[in-house]
Amino acid sequence: MSKDKSDDMRPEYRREDLGTGVRGKYFERRMKPIQIGLIGFGTVGSGVVRLLTEQQEVLARRLGSPLILKKVADLDLDRPRPVALPADLLTTRAEDILDDPEIDIVVELIGGTDAARDYVMRAIAQGKHVVTANKALLAHHGNDLLAAAAAAGVEVAFEASVCGGIPIILALRQGLAANRVQELFGILNGTANYILTQMTQSGASYAQALSEAQAQGFAEADPTLDVEGIDTAHKLAILMSLAYGAQLDLESIAVEGISRLNPLDLQFAGEFGYCLKLLAITRDDGHRVEARVHPTLVPRDHMLANVNGAMNAVYLTGDAVGPILLYGQGAGMMPTASAVVSDLIDLARNLKHGVPGRVPALGWESALSTRRLIKPINDLVTNYYLRFSALDRPGVLSQVSGILGKHNISIAAVIQKGRELAATVPIVMITYEAREADARQAMAEIDQLPIVSPPTVFYRIEDPHLHAAHI
Amino acid sequence: MSKDKSDDMRPEYRREDLGTGVRGKYFERRMKPIQIGLIGFGTVGSGVVRLLTEQQEVLARRLGSPLILKKVADLDLDRPRPVALPADLLTTRAEDILDDPEIDIVVELIGGTDAARDYVMRAIAQGKHVVTANKALLAHHGNDLLAAAAAAGVEVAFEASVCGGIPIILALRQGLAANRVQELFGILNGTANYILTQMTQSGASYAQALSEAQAQGFAEADPTLDVEGIDTAHKLAILMSLAYGAQLDLESIAVEGISRLNPLDLQFAGEFGYCLKLLAITRDDGHRVEARVHPTLVPRDHMLANVNGAMNAVYLTGDAVGPILLYGQGAGMMPTASAVVSDLIDLARNLKHGVPGRVPALGWESALSTRRLIKPINDLVTNYYLRFSALDRPGVLSQVSGILGKHNISIAAVIQKGRELAATVPIVMITYEAREADARQAMAEIDQLPIVSPPTVFYRIEDPHLHAAHI
């Protein structure tokens, strides 16, 4: 039986089994090397070029055939770069990649959501697979992009979009596939974690730590996306969609950043045995899921408390596997390129074997049509750190704790400092579990007291040993 | 074009592209549910049964079709178990699974190397895929089993064989595929780590900590495999074969256990800022690779130092990704079952799409024909912890350090204790990097000194900040 006939059969198999688009060209291609077009020759792009050129022996041993970098597009070809490429591989026109029928996989590394969305959509429409590190693109347009890709029978791979080279997407999509994820905590932004580590270890102010991070290259000139928790929320949306097998849902995530953090609170948190991390948190109660990003007090002996500097980590609990931590560099040229190229290898294997879409984009057959109900932040039940600025007069603690008690909030620990600060003194409390709506209402009332100088500072705590009230 | 013809074509495609055995039955099967036979209904087997029955909704959403548990074999069907199965699913005869043409995947969970090897080989010969948690089987017979499986066109999946539910096999085989692994440190045995944690935290003796571990169910009546480092070596052999893309090589691993550990050394290690862990270590210098399992001093601020109790972790450095840590429960019913079922899902996807062998067993096309040169332990260059028992006389330190100096060993730190112990006093040293052959020769000479009471105690140190000698 001839091979040509065999080729003709291939699409029929795919149509029946995958429910995805049908194109015979995978099969024609199979003996040819996989060809790659790269759009965006910046830091991560340079890392990808470096791996595809310097790591060729490893890639060939992995695949049995080479990965060919056919074209690299960037608007600025004159910028100094750590890797050099022959001039005929370079172009300023993304179309030279998107319209090249020989290119199998497009790597999108330009960032941002507008041009990137356009390029990815056009690549999909041309029947090309896509690898992207673009978490903002996925968080904002992921549902549309993944649906378009599924309809076209191509894959969009995005391991590099969360936690750099840490294989957290692979773990959620495949390695932990037998589990329901019960809770997940992530330190997903190296810039914010670097700033918090500096503030904690040296007592620096937020402004000082930010300057230091900018000087070290860990923070951009405009750090808003990183320090206000927006980038972390993008990544949490991606992780939630993988964990729960549901559509990406960015809007429902409650987000607070670290830019108004007072070093005083890091110090008091330390006195209670906690450190403060910008955490992405999701938790599934079987009915609704929590979805929040905010500075969080974490016990100092928790694995996440030791994730310092620009490092990233995800700590999650699966109903079968129990607690799991994945830790590593969350950004940077080579760690992110490592994730991009692992996706390229995976896609190349699927191309070689004619099975694009072997694993659904989010790891669940039904994810693109499923939504999860989000628990509003006001329904959250957790422990709180509260700092009141009170006039140093007798009866303050009694008034404050009276209002808390009225709102069903019990105090687990309290530090009341003496006359160290001029006009007011801090009263710092750790509460037992309380409802967020109650905590907010109590704080509003307390801030009305004539003896309290508003606003009260509050942070949420994640401490498995501090759940219920004694009374 | 009819489907029957299409079926006939399938083997030809596979022959050309995969280089593996040829059987048309994958294609016939594709619309049928995947059927599973389980050999070994013990602790992990019960966990697998529980996931396949209680987690059916998750598995069906992952796969789009159910996984069917068709038969479970165990010699003892009367033992009390945490899950119940209908009597017609149970058998005492493994043959009822191995000879059943409807069973696609055999899960081997009986442990040991003799009967398990026989069953796995027979399953492969029958064209069945295999999932196993059996690290001893793989370490001793893995090369033969994987070669037989490749020849027969079936897969042997073994995520559960190392670190329970932690997806370390997946990470090495796929997630970090763009990397050369430069070094890898593993806490791979929960029993040994539990005992070491007890000894460190409570000052218990080895015997006391072992009893405690046995009472808590973390150690078996005969703990030899766990405490002597043998189980850790089995797992290191598997991780090395994945990291380097080379045959499993158990014999070349240098192995020392923890059963002769003196709590005194944990205490002195602590005084130098170290804790002691039973580590699996491999390191690639580009030419040869280190392969060793032994108690190791680790700086107290290293991520591995915080891996306590029965937890497992792997800390590795890839040339692109940098340092990565994966942490979780390394054993137990449900964590191990989580890994077994993730393998079942992966195999089911390959069956569904007709692509068994999409990823080579060890993640490299050439691994089964590749060997790596192992660095003999005598060629190791590392830092040492040395404890001499010396008569409390003037000049002892001078004589000891003189012999060390003669063998090119420089001292980084020393603690000399006063007359606390009866006949002899301990002299404890941390050395700069030295060659193991030199260290052993020096110790042999020192143990001949009339003022020293042999044997000298020595442990290796892994401390990235303590490399070269000052002088």
Interface residues (C-beta under 8 A of the other chain):
Chain A: M1 K3 K5 S6 D8 M9 R10 E12 Y13 E16 D17 L18 F27 R30 M31 G47 L51 Q55 V58 L59 R61 R62 L63 G64 E159 G164 G165 I166 P167 L170 A171 Q174 G175 L176 A177 A178 N179 R180 G245 D301 M303 N306 A313 G318 D319 A320 V321 G322 P323 I324 L325 L326 Y327 G328 Q329 G332 M334 P335 A337 S338 A339 V341 S342 L344 I345 D346 R349 N350 K352 H353 G354 V355 R358 V359 G363 W364 E365 S366
Chain B: M1 K3 K5 S6 D8 M9 R10 E12 Y13 E16 D17 L18 F27 R30 M31 G47 L51 Q55 V58 L59 R61 R62 L63 G64 E159 G164 G165 I166 P167 L170 A171 Q174 G175 L176 A177 A178 N179 R180 G245 D301 M303 N306 A313 G318 D319 A320 V321 G322 P323 I324 L325 L326 Y327 G328 Q329 G332 M334 P335 A337 S338 A339 V341 S342 L344 I345 D346 R349 N350 K352 H353 G354 V355 R358 V359 G363 W364 E365 S366
